[in-house]
Amino acid sequence: MSKHTFIGNIPNLITLSRLFAVPLLVWLILDGAMEAAFWIFVAAGVSDALDGFIAKRFDLVTKLGSYLDPIADKALLVSAFVTLGQADLVGTWLVILVVFRDVLIIGGTILFHTLGRAVEMRPLLISKFNTLMQIILVSMVLAKLGIGMPDYGTIPILVFMVAATTVLSGLAYMARWVLDVRIAPQWPRRPRADQGAADRKPAEERI
């Protein structure tokens, strides 16, 4: 790999490091090493901001990075929620809600690609807010257990915010997909069977 190629891939390498941190975070939480898990999660959050800043500041944005970055983010957050749920530190219902929303979005994206419809990897504003709430909630839970930081009663509020924004985000994506299908020219409405038969009749028979 040349020096130029290496420099151009620095944001992607940082993103990969965040992806590789996922199994370490899972192991630390399940092992009860909450302090180490907290700092790993913080480092992953810093890397998320860092790779985006470097890519935009030095014009190193790549198509691979545009796909890899949200994958790493989702892998980290979903794994954190599932593991915290397994350890009875987060409600199972919230874990199911978070995972179902991501499965819904991924499934919809795959479906659109299968049908030959390009899907933009640009998240909605409500989705960005939902991700922020998830990050804050996981950070607060790990900080409380790992370094003894008081939550001042904010965790129940954060749980509600995560649940509400998760539902709203999922509905927003569904609404955008439905709207795209209705207005996109490459998605013509299929004629009814009786209408198609009528269109095939000679003109004099239709009068």
Backbone as CSV, one residue per row, in Angstrom:
resi,resn,N_x,N_y,N_z,CA_x,CA_y,CA_z,C_x,C_y,C_z
1,MET,0.842,-1.190,0.000,0.000,0.000,0.000,0.883,1.248,0.000
2,SER,0.683,2.143,-0.948,1.473,3.355,-1.036,1.104,4.315,0.089
3,LYS,2.004,5.306,0.305,1.767,6.292,1.354,0.494,7.076,1.088
4,HIS,0.274,7.444,-0.173,-0.923,8.206,-0.533,-2.183,7.388,-0.268
5,THR,-2.138,6.095,-0.631,-3.299,5.227,-0.416,-3.574,5.053,1.063
6,PHE,-2.496,4.904,1.852,-2.660,4.727,3.295,-3.312,5.959,3.916
7,ILE,-2.817,7.148,3.546,-3.375,8.392,4.093,-4.838,8.541,3.695
8,GLY,-5.151,8.193,2.455,-6.524,8.306,1.981,-7.474,7.366,2.684
9,ASN,-6.947,6.289,3.286,-7.793,5.305,3.957,-7.794,5.452,5.473
10,ILE,-7.165,6.499,5.988,-7.126,6.684,7.444,-8.531,6.726,8.056
11,PRO,-9.493,7.488,7.492,-10.847,7.463,8.080,-11.456,6.065,8.093
12,ASN,-11.255,5.300,7.019,-11.806,3.948,6.970,-11.130,3.030,7.982
13,LEU,-9.831,3.231,8.201,-9.115,2.422,9.188,-9.609,2.730,10.598
14,ILE,-9.894,3.999,10.861,-10.451,4.368,12.164,-11.829,3.738,12.343
15,THR,-12.633,3.751,11.280,-13.958,3.133,11.332,-13.848,1.630,11.587
16,LEU,-12.878,0.983,10.930,-12.675,-0.456,11.140,-12.270,-0.750,12.582
17,SER,-11.456,0.135,13.163,-11.062,-0.073,14.562,-12.283,-0.029,15.475
18,ARG,-13.251,0.840,15.147,-14.489,0.904,15.926,-15.300,-0.378,15.746
19,LEU,-15.289,-0.911,14.548,-16.002,-2.166,14.292,-15.357,-3.320,15.050
20,PHE,-14.026,-3.344,15.080,-13.315,-4.419,15.782,-13.434,-4.288,17.300
21,ALA,-13.836,-3.102,17.779,-14.012,-2.908,19.216,-15.303,-3.525,19.726
22,VAL,-16.204,-3.882,18.814,-17.509,-4.423,19.211,-17.378,-5.704,20.032
23,PRO,-16.667,-6.743,19.551,-16.567,-7.958,20.379,-15.872,-7.716,21.713
24,LEU,-14.914,-6.783,21.743,-14.242,-6.461,23.009,-15.226,-5.839,23.989
25,LEU,-16.062,-4.926,23.500,-17.065,-4.298,24.363,-18.043,-5.332,24.910
26,VAL,-18.501,-6.237,24.063,-19.436,-7.282,24.485,-18.803,-8.147,25.574
27,TRP,-17.568,-8.555,25.350,-16.873,-9.407,26.321,-16.703,-8.696,27.663
28,LEU,-16.330,-7.421,27.632,-16.115,-6.679,28.868,-17.407,-6.530,29.668
29,ILE,-18.519,-6.248,28.988,-19.791,-6.097,29.696,-20.226,-7.419,30.319
30,LEU,-20.141,-8.489,29.533,-20.541,-9.803,30.050,-19.628,-10.273,31.170
31,ASP,-18.379,-9.832,31.144,-17.421,-10.206,32.180,-17.523,-9.324,33.411
32,GLY,-18.350,-8.274,33.332,-18.533,-7.397,34.468,-17.486,-6.309,34.599
33,ALA,-16.633,-6.158,33.589,-15.595,-5.123,33.630,-16.182,-3.822,33.092
34,MET,-17.053,-3.199,33.873,-17.814,-2.055,33.398,-16.960,-0.809,33.187
35,GLU,-15.938,-0.627,34.002,-15.088,0.547,33.827,-14.361,0.488,32.489
36,ALA,-13.768,-0.677,32.191,-13.092,-0.836,30.907,-14.078,-0.725,29.752
37,ALA,-15.290,-1.292,29.935,-16.319,-1.210,28.897,-16.705,0.244,28.645
38,PHE,-16.795,1.037,29.713,-17.136,2.449,29.561,-16.093,3.180,28.729
39,TRP,-14.819,2.978,29.021,-13.763,3.681,28.294,-13.647,3.199,26.851
40,ILE,-13.902,1.930,26.608,-13.912,1.425,25.228,-15.042,2.079,24.451
41,PHE,-16.209,2.219,25.091,-17.351,2.848,24.426,-17.068,4.323,24.160
42,VAL,-16.433,5.000,25.107,-16.063,6.402,24.911,-15.073,6.532,23.756
43,ALA,-14.074,5.649,23.729,-13.084,5.687,22.651,-13.745,5.452,21.292
44,ALA,-14.728,4.557,21.262,-15.440,4.293,20.007,-16.212,5.529,19.572
45,GLY,-16.821,6.235,20.536,-17.536,7.463,20.205,-16.611,8.545,19.683
46,VAL,-15.430,8.658,20.287,-14.453,9.636,19.818,-13.986,9.296,18.407
47,SER,-13.788,8.003,18.144,-13.348,7.583,16.804,-14.402,7.892,15.752
48,ASP,-15.683,7.818,16.145,-16.768,8.136,15.213,-16.692,9.596,14.788
49,ALA,-16.463,10.480,15.764,-16.337,11.901,15.437,-15.049,12.175,14.672
50,LEU,-13.979,11.457,15.027,-12.670,11.705,14.424,-12.631,11.309,12.954
51,ASP,-13.157,10.125,12.620,-13.078,9.693,11.218,-13.926,10.591,10.318
52,GLY,-15.080,11.051,10.836,-15.899,11.972,10.057,-15.218,13.312,9.838
53,PHE,-14.566,13.817,10.884,-13.867,15.099,10.767,-12.717,15.012,9.761
54,ILE,-11.922,13.956,9.861,-10.773,13.804,8.959,-11.238,13.658,7.515
55,ALA,-12.279,12.841,7.314,-12.768,12.601,5.954,-13.268,13.892,5.306
56,LYS,-13.997,14.715,6.057,-14.545,15.949,5.495,-13.490,17.052,5.409
57,ARG,-12.652,17.144,6.440,-11.661,18.229,6.482,-10.614,18.079,5.386
58,PHE,-10.195,16.842,5.094,-9.139,16.610,4.118,-9.652,15.974,2.830
59,ASP,-10.963,16.047,2.616,-11.593,15.546,1.399,-11.215,14.084,1.135
60,LEU,-11.425,13.247,2.151,-11.098,11.826,2.049,-12.356,10.960,2.131
61,VAL,-13.502,11.561,1.814,-14.759,10.816,1.844,-14.782,9.800,0.707
62,THR,-15.088,8.551,1.031,-15.149,7.486,0.028,-16.506,6.787,0.094
63,LYS,-16.840,6.112,-0.987,-18.097,5.359,-1.012,-18.066,4.226,0.010
64,LEU,-16.886,3.579,0.139,-16.742,2.517,1.138,-17.003,3.069,2.537
65,GLY,-16.435,4.233,2.826,-16.630,4.833,4.137,-18.071,5.196,4.417
66,SER,-18.796,5.634,3.384,-20.197,6.017,3.565,-21.062,4.819,3.955
67,TYR,-20.647,3.619,3.562,-21.367,2.404,3.958,-20.806,1.831,5.256
68,LEU,-19.480,1.890,5.403,-18.815,1.263,6.541,-19.122,1.987,7.845
69,ASP,-19.194,3.317,7.799,-19.402,4.103,9.019,-20.732,3.789,9.703
70,PRO,-21.876,3.816,8.988,-23.129,3.473,9.677,-23.187,2.016,10.118
71,ILE,-22.507,1.116,9.377,-22.470,-0.285,9.787,-21.748,-0.424,11.120
72,ALA,-20.606,0.255,11.252,-19.849,0.204,12.502,-20.653,0.794,13.649
73,ASP,-21.339,1.912,13.392,-22.158,2.553,14.429,-23.274,1.632,14.894
74,LYS,-23.964,1.023,13.941,-25.077,0.145,14.295,-24.592,-1.105,15.011
75,ALA,-23.470,-1.660,14.542,-22.925,-2.852,15.187,-22.571,-2.559,16.637
76,LEU,-21.982,-1.391,16.871,-21.578,-1.021,18.232,-22.795,-0.818,19.131
77,LEU,-23.774,-0.036,18.662,-24.925,0.274,19.501,-25.830,-0.929,19.727
78,VAL,-26.109,-1.674,18.652,-26.981,-2.843,18.806,-26.331,-3.872,19.719
79,SER,-25.033,-4.096,19.545,-24.323,-5.054,20.407,-24.346,-4.589,21.860
80,ALA,-24.168,-3.276,22.066,-24.201,-2.740,23.432,-25.569,-2.955,24.063
81,PHE,-26.635,-2.673,23.323,-27.986,-2.840,23.872,-28.299,-4.306,24.146
82,VAL,-27.960,-5.170,23.207,-28.246,-6.595,23.396,-27.478,-7.140,24.596
83,THR,-26.213,-6.735,24.740,-25.395,-7.220,25.849,-25.879,-6.667,27.180
84,LEU,-26.221,-5.381,27.213,-26.765,-4.799,28.446,-28.102,-5.447,28.806
85,GLY,-28.895,-5.791,27.797,-30.145,-6.503,28.053,-29.892,-7.890,28.608
86,GLN,-28.895,-8.579,28.056,-28.535,-9.913,28.535,-28.073,-9.859,29.990
87,ALA,-27.423,-8.755,30.362,-26.944,-8.594,31.734,-27.991,-7.974,32.654
88,ASP,-29.226,-7.832,32.164,-30.336,-7.258,32.936,-30.043,-5.826,33.392
89,LEU,-29.334,-5.082,32.563,-29.031,-3.683,32.868,-29.897,-2.736,32.052
90,VAL,-30.557,-3.254,31.028,-31.494,-2.496,30.195,-32.705,-3.388,29.967
91,GLY,-33.889,-2.798,29.953,-35.104,-3.581,29.778,-35.130,-4.349,28.466
92,THR,-35.601,-5.595,28.529,-35.668,-6.433,27.331,-36.551,-5.805,26.257
93,TRP,-37.624,-5.164,26.684,-38.549,-4.548,25.722,-37.851,-3.453,24.907
94,LEU,-36.946,-2.719,25.558,-36.227,-1.658,24.846,-35.222,-2.255,23.859
95,VAL,-34.579,-3.333,24.269,-33.635,-4.014,23.375,-34.354,-4.503,22.126
96,ILE,-35.522,-5.125,22.321,-36.301,-5.630,21.189,-36.696,-4.478,20.269
97,LEU,-37.100,-3.359,20.842,-37.515,-2.193,20.056,-36.355,-1.663,19.218
98,VAL,-35.190,-1.523,19.837,-34.022,-1.002,19.137,-33.586,-1.942,18.011
99,VAL,-33.544,-3.240,18.308,-33.107,-4.215,17.307,-34.116,-4.304,16.166
100,PHE,-35.406,-4.309,16.496,-36.436,-4.416,15.461,-36.387,-3.232,14.511
101,ARG,-36.179,-2.039,15.051,-36.091,-0.844,14.204,-34.933,-0.948,13.221
102,ASP,-33.782,-1.427,13.684,-32.628,-1.551,12.796,-32.830,-2.658,11.767
103,VAL,-33.447,-3.763,12.184,-33.749,-4.839,11.241,-34.719,-4.350,10.175
104,LEU,-35.694,-3.536,10.588,-36.667,-2.975,9.651,-35.972,-2.108,8.604
105,ILE,-35.059,-1.248,9.056,-34.362,-0.358,8.134,-33.451,-1.144,7.202
106,ILE,-32.699,-2.091,7.751,-31.798,-2.903,6.924,-32.587,-3.740,5.930
107,GLY,-33.698,-4.327,6.404,-34.528,-5.126,5.513,-35.128,-4.305,4.392
108,GLY,-35.580,-3.092,4.719,-36.128,-2.215,3.688,-35.083,-1.802,2.675
109,THR,-33.869,-1.535,3.149,-32.777,-1.158,2.240,-32.436,-2.296,1.292
110,ILE,-32.355,-3.515,1.838,-32.065,-4.686,1.002,-33.167,-4.906,-0.022
111,LEU,-34.419,-4.737,0.408,-35.548,-4.918,-0.497,-35.493,-3.926,-1.651
112,PHE,-35.201,-2.659,-1.357,-35.127,-1.652,-2.407,-33.991,-1.942,-3.376
113,HIS,-32.851,-2.395,-2.853,-31.738,-2.758,-3.730,-32.124,-3.943,-4.618
114,THR,-32.844,-4.907,-4.043,-33.267,-6.085,-4.803,-34.200,-5.691,-5.940
115,LEU,-35.029,-4.690,-5.704,-35.977,-4.228,-6.712,-35.367,-3.212,-7.672
116,GLY,-34.052,-2.990,-7.544,-33.363,-2.098,-8.470,-33.532,-0.627,-8.157
117,ARG,-33.839,-0.319,-6.911,-34.045,1.075,-6.495,-32.885,1.488,-5.603
118,ALA,-32.108,2.481,-6.028,-30.987,2.956,-5.231,-31.492,3.604,-3.946
119,VAL,-30.798,3.339,-2.848,-31.175,3.885,-1.552,-30.036,4.756,-1.039
120,GLU,-30.343,6.005,-0.692,-29.333,6.902,-0.149,-29.019,6.516,1.295
121,MET,-27.714,6.577,1.628,-27.288,6.255,2.979,-27.292,7.516,3.866
122,ARG,-28.229,8.412,3.617,-28.307,9.648,4.380,-29.398,9.507,5.435
123,PRO,-29.016,9.513,6.719,-30.012,9.305,7.775,-30.920,10.505,7.940
124,LEU,-32.123,10.248,8.410,-33.066,11.311,8.706,-32.662,12.023,9.995
125,LEU,-33.170,13.227,10.181,-32.850,14.006,11.384,-33.304,13.283,12.639
126,ILE,-34.494,12.689,12.612,-34.988,11.965,13.777,-34.125,10.746,14.056
127,SER,-33.549,10.153,12.997,-32.670,9.009,13.177,-31.362,9.423,13.852
128,LYS,-30.848,10.598,13.462,-29.630,11.104,14.108,-29.881,11.371,15.595
129,PHE,-31.049,11.937,15.903,-31.382,12.220,17.298,-31.547,10.923,18.076
130,ASN,-32.153,9.927,17.446,-32.311,8.619,18.077,-30.952,7.998,18.392
131,THR,-30.027,8.083,17.439,-28.682,7.555,17.663,-28.004,8.279,18.823
132,LEU,-28.163,9.593,18.880,-27.582,10.373,19.976,-28.151,9.934,21.316
133,MET,-29.466,9.727,21.388,-30.090,9.287,22.633,-29.598,7.897,23.045
134,GLN,-29.419,7.017,22.073,-28.899,5.685,22.371,-27.486,5.756,22.931
135,ILE,-26.650,6.594,22.318,-25.270,6.742,22.785,-25.237,7.286,24.212
136,ILE,-26.061,8.295,24.487,-26.081,8.892,25.825,-26.562,7.881,26.855
137,LEU,-27.605,7.102,26.509,-28.133,6.114,27.448,-27.091,5.054,27.782
138,VAL,-26.457,4.480,26.745,-25.431,3.456,26.983,-24.281,4.047,27.794
139,SER,-23.871,5.264,27.459,-22.784,5.910,28.189,-23.133,6.108,29.657
140,MET,-24.364,6.549,29.932,-24.783,6.786,31.310,-24.834,5.496,32.113
141,VAL,-25.355,4.436,31.498,-25.428,3.150,32.198,-24.027,2.632,32.517
142,LEU,-23.133,2.677,31.541,-21.773,2.192,31.759,-21.004,3.086,32.726
143,ALA,-21.230,4.417,32.654,-20.546,5.342,33.555,-20.998,5.138,34.999
144,LYS,-22.291,4.893,35.187,-22.821,4.673,36.533,-22.248,3.400,37.146
145,LEU,-22.187,2.348,36.340,-21.701,1.064,36.853,-20.176,0.980,36.863
146,GLY,-19.535,1.680,35.900,-18.093,1.526,35.755,-17.272,2.483,36.586
147,ILE,-17.671,3.763,36.608,-16.865,4.748,37.337,-17.657,5.424,38.452
148,GLY,-18.856,4.894,38.707,-19.649,5.402,39.824,-20.201,6.790,39.619
149,MET,-20.386,7.197,38.388,-20.930,8.527,38.128,-22.436,8.529,38.386
150,PRO,-22.943,9.459,39.188,-24.393,9.482,39.460,-25.177,9.877,38.221
151,ASP,-26.353,9.286,38.074,-27.179,9.600,36.904,-28.229,10.660,37.196
152,TYR,-28.390,11.017,38.478,-29.351,12.057,38.889,-30.763,11.786,38.363
153,GLY,-31.109,10.510,38.281,-32.454,10.133,37.857,-32.737,10.325,36.384
154,THR,-31.681,10.481,35.576,-31.886,10.743,34.144,-32.070,9.469,33.318
155,ILE,-31.640,8.319,33.843,-31.698,7.090,33.043,-33.131,6.735,32.643
156,PRO,-34.126,6.781,33.546,-35.509,6.506,33.097,-35.977,7.477,32.008
157,ILE,-35.562,8.738,32.108,-35.933,9.716,31.078,-35.274,9.356,29.751
158,LEU,-34.011,8.959,29.806,-33.290,8.571,28.589,-33.911,7.329,27.966
159,VAL,-34.343,6.396,28.801,-35.013,5.187,28.290,-36.265,5.580,27.513
160,PHE,-37.046,6.492,28.078,-38.249,6.967,27.384,-37.895,7.666,26.079
161,MET,-36.850,8.503,26.092,-36.443,9.231,24.889,-35.968,8.270,23.802
162,VAL,-35.215,7.261,24.191,-34.746,6.264,23.219,-35.924,5.514,22.617
163,ALA,-36.861,5.084,23.465,-38.021,4.348,22.972,-38.852,5.198,22.017
164,ALA,-39.125,6.454,22.402,-39.959,7.329,21.578,-39.294,7.628,20.238
165,THR,-38.011,7.981,20.260,-37.325,8.316,19.006,-37.091,7.083,18.137
166,THR,-36.983,5.926,18.757,-36.846,4.689,17.977,-38.113,4.428,17.176
167,VAL,-39.270,4.565,17.826,-40.548,4.366,17.140,-40.734,5.418,16.047
168,LEU,-40.492,6.681,16.384,-40.673,7.763,15.408,-39.718,7.605,14.227
169,SER,-38.499,7.187,14.497,-37.524,6.991,13.423,-37.950,5.878,12.479
170,GLY,-38.413,4.767,13.047,-38.877,3.661,12.206,-40.060,4.066,11.344
171,LEU,-41.012,4.785,11.933,-42.166,5.249,11.170,-41.758,6.245,10.090
172,ALA,-40.784,7.094,10.385,-40.329,8.084,9.408,-39.690,7.414,8.199
173,TYR,-38.895,6.372,8.447,-38.289,5.651,7.322,-39.352,4.960,6.479
174,MET,-40.342,4.361,7.131,-41.418,3.704,6.389,-42.186,4.718,5.549
175,ALA,-42.452,5.889,6.119,-43.172,6.927,5.385,-42.360,7.400,4.183
176,ARG,-41.054,7.542,4.347,-40.222,7.987,3.225,-40.200,6.941,2.120
177,TRP,-40.131,5.664,2.486,-40.131,4.611,1.476,-41.438,4.598,0.705
178,VAL,-42.563,4.697,1.437,-43.871,4.694,0.775,-43.984,5.888,-0.160
179,LEU,-43.519,7.052,0.284,-43.580,8.252,-0.544,-42.709,8.099,-1.787
180,ASP,-41.525,7.519,-1.643,-40.644,7.296,-2.788,-41.291,6.381,-3.817
181,VAL,-41.962,5.347,-3.345,-42.620,4.402,-4.249,-43.751,5.088,-5.007
182,ARG,-44.479,5.984,-4.335,-45.643,6.619,-4.959,-45.255,7.657,-6.006
183,ILE,-44.131,8.369,-5.781,-43.805,9.481,-6.675,-42.685,9.174,-7.656
184,ALA,-41.926,8.086,-7.422,-40.787,7.810,-8.296,-41.271,7.318,-9.655
185,PRO,-40.733,7.837,-10.769,-41.188,7.428,-12.094,-40.844,5.986,-12.422
186,GLN,-39.821,5.425,-11.783,-39.457,4.037,-12.090,-40.320,3.026,-11.336
187,TRP,-41.324,3.527,-10.590,-42.242,2.643,-9.885,-43.669,2.883,-10.401
188,PRO,-43.951,2.567,-11.670,-45.289,2.807,-12.206,-46.325,1.911,-11.542
189,ARG,-47.527,2.445,-11.471,-48.605,1.665,-10.869,-49.027,0.558,-11.826
190,ARG,-49.110,-0.646,-11.287,-49.487,-1.796,-12.119,-50.981,-1.744,-12.433
191,PRO,-51.361,-1.845,-13.699,-52.784,-1.792,-14.039,-53.528,-3.019,-13.537
192,ARG,-54.832,-2.831,-13.242,-55.648,-3.961,-12.824,-55.849,-4.914,-13.988
193,ALA,-56.132,-6.174,-13.653,-56.278,-7.199,-14.690,-57.426,-6.862,-15.630
194,ASP,-58.572,-6.395,-15.077,-59.706,-6.082,-15.934,-59.431,-4.853,-16.789
195,GLN,-58.631,-3.901,-16.206,-58.308,-2.706,-16.979,-57.379,-3.054,-18.137
196,GLY,-56.417,-3.966,-17.887,-55.507,-4.371,-18.945,-56.232,-5.088,-20.061
197,ALA,-57.213,-5.901,-19.704,-57.976,-6.615,-20.728,-58.794,-5.647,-21.561
198,ALA,-59.344,-4.620,-20.883,-60.138,-3.635,-21.618,-59.278,-2.844,-22.585
199,ASP,-58.032,-2.555,-22.179,-57.144,-1.784,-23.041,-56.745,-2.550,-24.286
200,ARG,-56.787,-3.901,-24.194,-56.400,-4.711,-25.355,-57.534,-4.898,-26.359
201,LYS,-58.765,-4.497,-26.010,-59.888,-4.663,-26.909,-59.784,-3.641,-28.063
202,PRO,-60.321,-4.003,-29.184,-60.350,-3.030,-30.298,-61.121,-1.793,-29.877
203,ALA,-60.817,-0.688,-30.511,-61.417,0.590,-30.140,-62.933,0.557,-30.285
204,GLU,-63.429,-0.109,-31.379,-64.871,-0.105,-31.591,-65.605,-0.878,-30.516
205,GLU,-64.943,-1.903,-29.901,-65.610,-2.677,-28.862,-65.674,-1.882,-27.552
206,ARG,-64.765,-0.925,-27.352,-64.744,-0.172,-26.102,-65.718,1.004,-26.145
207,ILE,-66.223,1.351,-27.330,-67.166,2.463,-27.437,-68.547,2.054,-26.967
